[in-house]
Amino acid sequence: MKKDDKIRLGISIGDLNGIGLEVILKTFDDVRMLDFCTPIIFGSTKTISFHKNALNLQTPIVGISNINSLIHNKINLLNVWQESVDINFGQATTIAGKYAYLSLNAATEALKNNAIDVLVTAPINKQTIQSDVFHFNGHTEYLESVLGGKNLMILMDGNLRMGLATTHIPLSQVAEKITPALIEEKIAILNESLKQDFNIQKPRIAVLALNPHSGDNGVIGNEETEIIIPTLNKIQESGVLAFGPYAADGFFGNKTYLGFDAILAMYHDQGLAPFKALSFGNGVNFTAGLSKIRTSPDHGTAFDIAGKGTADFQSFKSAVYSAIDIFRNRETYCNLNENRLKA
């Protein structure tokens, strides 16, 4: 791909009964977005028309039957299905889950086959999408299975980047998952992503403790002294700037996080609770560690406001911008490394 070509940005529409299509349509209602990318929505004309009419949106869409016939300077809609679908805003239905999967599957295959450059996913309902063909805890795990590699979920807003050592698992299972191998793997992915995806030459990574007060030297827990600290010592010897473990409460309370390029939290809510308190509505979810680029907004299906036309699209818009920026950064990084090897 030439550097001045527009990025082909694929979009999966998420749960049809949520706010996914609303934030997609609102984002691209601003025609200036087409200056940065060529969007391809994976869905159907009938579904899009229903949402536009229900939400009183006029976003112009051009239907295409083949991914290779996309039109630049237009919002493209690739028809993945032709039939009408029952849409019930705010309700969790298996019908909506079925079509959320069809959209995601088509978009992921296009990404895998280089028919699109990046993927931005609208929110799914993790329960209703479950089926014989989708048995994952979320987008992240599904994409890893299809695209290969080892994933790291990163929530980001500007210079605040929150990586998660474990993601969609019960809290009761977290401690047993925190092993030296897992910490080494996640820090390696995070360190490499900061270099190639964010253009940071010598990243500084903060690692949060698992237990309150970093375990208080074994009084509250032994994971810090027996697992996390020895692993960090080993990682530092390899030249990676990873520091910690930091007690999560003080780390955010006294703004220590501002001195780092990224943070690795031990579990989902340990990282996402402070992140969303600081950045809700502006955050972006990025799946690092894969050969392809995928981002998404930092919110869910928002069934409580679906169909009301009040959804804030800023997070989805930020996800679009982030996918474009990461693609450009990774392209530059790969080109520089290729030139170094040739030299």
C-alpha positions as CSV (number, residue, x, y, z in Angstrom):
1,M,0.0,0.0,0.0
2,K,1.3,3.4,-0.9
3,K,1.7,5.9,1.9
4,D,-0.7,8.4,0.3
5,D,-3.5,5.9,-0.3
6,K,-6.6,6.0,1.8
7,I,-6.9,3.4,4.5
8,R,-9.6,0.8,3.8
9,L,-11.4,0.9,7.1
10,G,-13.8,-2.1,7.8
11,I,-16.6,-1.7,10.3
12,S,-18.6,-4.5,11.9
13,I,-22.0,-3.2,13.1
14,G,-22.3,-5.0,16.5
15,D,-25.6,-5.9,18.1
16,L,-28.5,-4.6,16.0
17,N,-30.6,-3.7,19.0
18,G,-27.9,-1.5,20.6
19,I,-26.3,1.8,19.7
20,G,-23.6,0.4,17.3
21,L,-25.2,1.6,14.1
22,E,-26.2,4.9,15.6
23,V,-22.6,5.8,16.5
24,I,-21.3,4.5,13.2
25,L,-23.8,6.7,11.2
26,K,-23.2,9.7,13.4
27,T,-19.4,9.4,13.0
28,F,-19.5,9.4,9.2
29,D,-22.3,11.9,8.9
30,D,-19.3,14.3,8.9
31,V,-18.0,14.0,5.3
32,R,-14.6,15.2,6.5
33,M,-14.0,11.7,7.9
34,L,-13.7,10.5,4.3
35,D,-10.5,12.6,4.0
36,F,-8.8,10.0,6.2
37,C,-10.2,6.7,5.1
38,T,-12.6,4.7,2.9
39,P,-15.1,3.1,5.3
40,I,-16.7,-0.2,4.5
41,I,-19.7,-1.2,6.7
42,F,-20.4,-5.0,6.8
43,G,-24.2,-5.3,7.2
44,S,-27.2,-4.9,4.9
45,T,-29.1,-2.1,3.2
46,K,-32.3,-3.0,4.9
47,T,-30.8,-2.9,8.4
48,I,-29.1,0.4,7.7
49,S,-32.3,1.9,6.3
50,F,-34.2,0.8,9.4
51,H,-31.8,2.5,11.8
52,K,-31.6,5.7,9.7
53,N,-35.3,6.0,9.6
54,A,-35.8,5.2,13.3
55,L,-33.0,7.7,14.4
56,N,-33.8,10.3,11.8
57,L,-30.3,10.2,10.4
58,Q,-29.4,11.2,6.8
59,T,-25.9,9.8,6.5
60,P,-25.4,8.9,2.8
61,I,-24.5,5.2,2.2
62,V,-23.5,3.5,-1.1
63,G,-24.3,-0.2,-1.3
64,I,-21.7,-2.5,-2.9
65,S,-21.9,-6.2,-3.6
66,N,-18.2,-7.0,-3.7
67,I,-15.4,-5.7,-1.5
68,N,-13.2,-5.1,-4.5
69,S,-15.8,-2.6,-5.9
70,L,-15.5,-0.1,-3.0
71,I,-15.8,3.6,-3.9
72,H,-13.4,6.1,-2.4
73,N,-14.9,9.3,-0.9
74,K,-18.1,7.4,-0.2
75,I,-19.4,5.4,2.8
76,N,-19.5,1.9,1.5
77,L,-22.0,-0.8,2.7
78,L,-21.2,-4.4,1.8
79,N,-24.3,-6.4,1.9
80,V,-23.6,-9.5,4.0
81,W,-27.2,-10.5,4.1
82,Q,-30.3,-9.6,2.0
83,E,-33.2,-10.6,4.2
84,S,-35.1,-8.3,6.6
85,V,-34.2,-8.7,10.3
86,D,-36.4,-8.1,13.4
87,I,-34.9,-5.2,15.3
88,N,-36.0,-4.4,18.8
89,F,-34.0,-1.6,20.3
90,G,-32.9,-2.3,23.9
91,Q,-33.6,-6.0,23.8
92,A,-31.1,-8.8,24.0
93,T,-32.2,-11.3,21.3
94,T,-30.5,-14.3,19.6
95,I,-31.6,-12.8,16.3
96,A,-29.5,-9.7,16.9
97,G,-26.6,-11.9,18.1
98,K,-26.8,-14.0,14.9
99,Y,-26.4,-11.0,12.6
100,A,-23.8,-9.4,14.8
101,Y,-21.7,-12.5,14.2
102,L,-22.3,-12.5,10.5
103,S,-21.1,-8.9,10.3
104,L,-18.1,-9.6,12.4
105,N,-17.2,-12.8,10.6
106,A,-17.3,-11.1,7.2
107,A,-15.3,-8.1,8.3
108,T,-12.7,-10.4,10.0
109,E,-12.3,-12.5,6.9
110,A,-11.8,-9.4,4.8
111,L,-9.1,-8.2,7.3
112,K,-7.4,-11.6,7.3
113,N,-7.4,-11.6,3.5
114,N,-6.0,-8.0,3.2
115,A,-9.2,-6.8,1.5
116,I,-9.4,-4.1,4.3
117,D,-6.5,-2.5,6.2
118,V,-8.0,-2.1,9.7
119,L,-11.1,-3.1,11.5
120,V,-13.3,-1.1,13.9
121,T,-15.9,-3.1,15.8
122,A,-19.2,-1.8,17.2
123,P,-20.2,-3.4,20.5
124,I,-21.7,-6.9,20.7
125,N,-23.8,-8.5,23.4
126,K,-21.5,-11.3,24.7
127,Q,-24.4,-13.5,25.7
128,T,-26.7,-13.4,22.6
129,I,-23.8,-13.8,20.1
130,Q,-22.9,-17.2,21.5
131,S,-23.6,-20.1,19.1
132,D,-22.0,-23.2,17.6
133,V,-19.7,-20.9,15.6
134,F,-19.0,-18.3,18.2
135,H,-18.0,-19.5,21.6
136,F,-15.7,-16.8,22.8
137,N,-15.8,-14.3,25.8
138,G,-15.6,-11.4,23.4
139,H,-14.1,-9.8,20.3
140,T,-10.5,-10.0,21.6
141,E,-10.5,-13.8,22.0
142,Y,-12.4,-14.3,18.7
143,L,-9.9,-12.2,16.7
144,E,-6.9,-14.0,18.2
145,S,-8.4,-17.3,17.2
146,V,-9.0,-16.2,13.6
147,L,-6.0,-14.0,13.0
148,G,-3.4,-15.9,15.1
149,G,-0.9,-14.3,17.5
150,K,-1.2,-13.6,21.2
151,N,-3.5,-10.7,22.1
152,L,-3.2,-7.9,24.6
153,M,-6.2,-5.7,25.3
154,I,-5.2,-2.1,25.6
155,L,-7.6,0.7,26.6
156,M,-6.2,4.1,25.6
157,D,-7.0,7.8,25.6
158,G,-4.1,10.0,24.6
159,N,-1.0,9.1,26.6
160,L,-3.0,6.9,29.0
161,R,-2.7,3.2,27.9
162,M,-4.0,0.4,30.0
163,G,-3.0,-3.2,29.2
164,L,-4.7,-6.1,30.8
165,A,-2.8,-9.3,31.9
166,T,-6.1,-11.2,32.1
167,T,-9.4,-10.1,30.5
168,H,-12.7,-11.8,30.5
169,I,-12.4,-14.4,33.2
170,P,-14.1,-14.6,36.7
171,L,-12.2,-12.8,39.4
172,S,-11.9,-16.1,41.3
173,Q,-9.6,-17.4,38.6
174,V,-7.3,-14.4,38.3
175,A,-4.7,-15.4,40.8
176,E,-4.0,-18.8,39.3
177,K,-3.6,-17.2,35.9
178,I,-0.8,-14.8,37.1
179,T,2.3,-16.7,36.2
180,P,5.8,-15.6,35.2
181,A,5.1,-16.8,31.7
182,L,2.0,-14.7,31.4
183,I,3.6,-11.6,32.7
184,E,6.6,-12.0,30.4
185,E,4.3,-12.6,27.4
186,K,2.0,-9.6,28.1
187,I,4.9,-7.2,28.8
188,A,6.7,-8.3,25.6
189,I,3.5,-7.6,23.6
190,L,3.0,-4.3,25.3
191,N,6.6,-3.2,24.9
192,E,6.6,-4.1,21.2
193,S,3.3,-2.4,20.5
194,L,4.4,0.8,22.1
195,K,7.4,0.8,19.7
196,Q,5.7,-0.1,16.5
197,D,2.1,1.1,17.1
198,F,2.8,4.3,19.1
199,N,6.2,5.3,17.9
200,I,7.8,5.3,21.4
201,Q,11.4,4.2,21.2
202,K,12.1,3.4,24.8
203,P,8.7,2.7,26.5
204,R,8.3,2.9,30.3
205,I,5.8,0.4,31.5
206,A,4.3,0.3,35.0
207,V,3.0,-3.0,36.4
208,L,0.3,-3.1,39.0
209,A,0.3,-5.4,42.0
210,L,-2.3,-8.1,42.3
211,N,-3.0,-7.7,46.0
212,P,-3.8,-4.6,48.1
213,H,-0.7,-2.7,49.2
214,S,1.4,-4.9,46.9
215,G,0.8,-7.7,49.3
216,D,2.6,-6.0,52.2
217,N,5.6,-8.3,51.9
218,G,3.5,-11.4,52.0
219,V,1.0,-10.4,54.8
220,I,-1.9,-10.0,52.3
221,G,-0.6,-12.2,49.5
222,N,2.5,-13.8,48.1
223,E,2.0,-13.2,44.4
224,E,4.1,-10.1,44.4
225,T,7.2,-11.5,46.2
226,E,7.0,-14.9,44.6
227,I,5.9,-14.2,41.0
228,I,5.7,-10.5,40.0
229,I,8.9,-9.0,41.4
230,P,11.2,-11.9,40.3
231,T,9.7,-11.8,36.9
232,L,10.1,-8.0,36.6
233,N,13.7,-8.3,37.7
234,K,14.3,-10.8,34.9
235,I,12.5,-8.6,32.3
236,Q,14.6,-5.6,33.4
237,E,17.8,-7.5,32.8
238,S,16.7,-7.9,29.2
239,G,16.6,-4.2,28.8
240,V,12.8,-3.7,28.9
241,L,11.8,-0.7,31.1
242,A,9.1,-2.4,33.2
243,F,8.7,-1.2,36.8
244,G,6.6,-2.2,39.8
245,P,4.6,-3.7,41.2
246,Y,2.6,-0.7,42.2
247,A,-0.4,-0.7,44.5
248,A,-3.3,0.3,42.2
249,D,-5.0,2.7,44.6
250,G,-2.1,5.0,45.3
251,F,-0.8,4.6,41.8
252,F,-3.8,6.4,40.4
253,G,-4.6,8.5,43.4
254,N,-1.2,10.3,43.4
255,K,-1.1,10.4,39.6
256,T,2.0,8.2,39.3
257,Y,0.6,6.8,36.1
258,L,1.4,10.1,34.3
259,G,5.1,9.1,34.4
260,F,4.6,6.0,32.2
261,D,3.9,5.2,28.6
262,A,1.6,2.3,29.5
263,I,0.3,0.3,32.5
264,L,-0.2,-3.4,32.8
265,A,-3.1,-4.3,35.2
266,M,-3.5,-7.8,36.5
267,Y,-7.2,-8.1,35.8
268,H,-10.1,-6.5,34.0
269,D,-11.7,-4.2,36.5
270,Q,-8.4,-3.3,38.2
271,G,-7.5,-1.6,34.9
272,L,-10.8,-0.5,33.5
273,A,-12.3,1.0,36.6
274,P,-9.7,3.8,36.9
275,F,-9.4,4.0,33.1
276,K,-13.1,4.7,32.6
277,A,-13.2,7.1,35.6
278,L,-10.5,9.1,33.9
279,S,-11.5,8.7,30.2
280,F,-15.1,7.4,29.8
281,G,-16.6,8.5,26.5
282,N,-13.2,9.2,24.9
283,G,-11.4,5.8,25.4
284,V,-10.6,3.3,22.7
285,N,-10.1,-0.5,22.9
286,F,-7.1,-1.7,20.9
287,T,-6.2,-5.3,20.4
288,A,-2.4,-5.4,20.4
289,G,-0.3,-8.5,19.6
290,L,-2.0,-9.5,16.3
291,S,-0.8,-9.1,12.8
292,K,-3.8,-6.9,12.0
293,I,-5.2,-3.8,13.6
294,R,-8.6,-3.7,15.4
295,T,-10.0,-1.0,17.6
296,S,-13.4,-0.4,19.1
297,P,-15.2,2.2,21.4
298,D,-14.8,1.8,25.1
299,H,-18.5,1.3,25.7
300,G,-21.0,-1.6,25.3
301,T,-24.3,-1.9,23.5
302,A,-26.0,0.6,25.8
303,F,-29.4,-1.0,25.5
304,D,-30.9,1.5,27.9
305,I,-30.5,4.3,25.4
306,A,-30.7,2.3,22.1
307,G,-33.1,3.8,19.5
308,K,-33.4,7.1,21.3
309,G,-30.9,9.0,19.2
310,T,-28.9,10.2,22.2
311,A,-25.8,8.0,22.0
312,D,-22.5,9.9,22.1
313,F,-20.3,8.8,19.2
314,Q,-17.0,10.4,20.3
315,S,-15.5,7.1,21.5
316,F,-16.3,5.4,18.1
317,K,-14.9,8.3,16.2
318,S,-11.7,8.1,18.4
319,A,-11.5,4.4,17.5
320,V,-11.5,5.3,13.8
321,Y,-8.8,7.8,14.3
322,S,-6.7,5.5,16.4
323,A,-6.9,2.6,13.9
324,I,-5.7,5.0,11.2
325,D,-2.9,6.3,13.4
326,I,-1.7,2.9,14.4
327,F,-1.8,1.6,10.8
328,R,0.4,4.5,9.8
329,N,2.8,4.1,12.7
330,R,3.1,0.4,12.1
331,E,3.7,0.9,8.4
332,T,6.5,3.4,9.2
333,Y,8.0,1.1,11.8
334,C,8.1,-1.9,9.4
335,N,9.6,0.2,6.6
336,L,12.4,1.5,8.9
337,N,13.2,-1.9,10.2
338,E,13.3,-3.3,6.7
339,N,15.7,-0.6,5.6
340,R,17.9,-1.3,8.6
341,L,18.1,-5.0,7.7
342,K,19.0,-4.1,4.1
343,A,21.7,-1.8,5.3
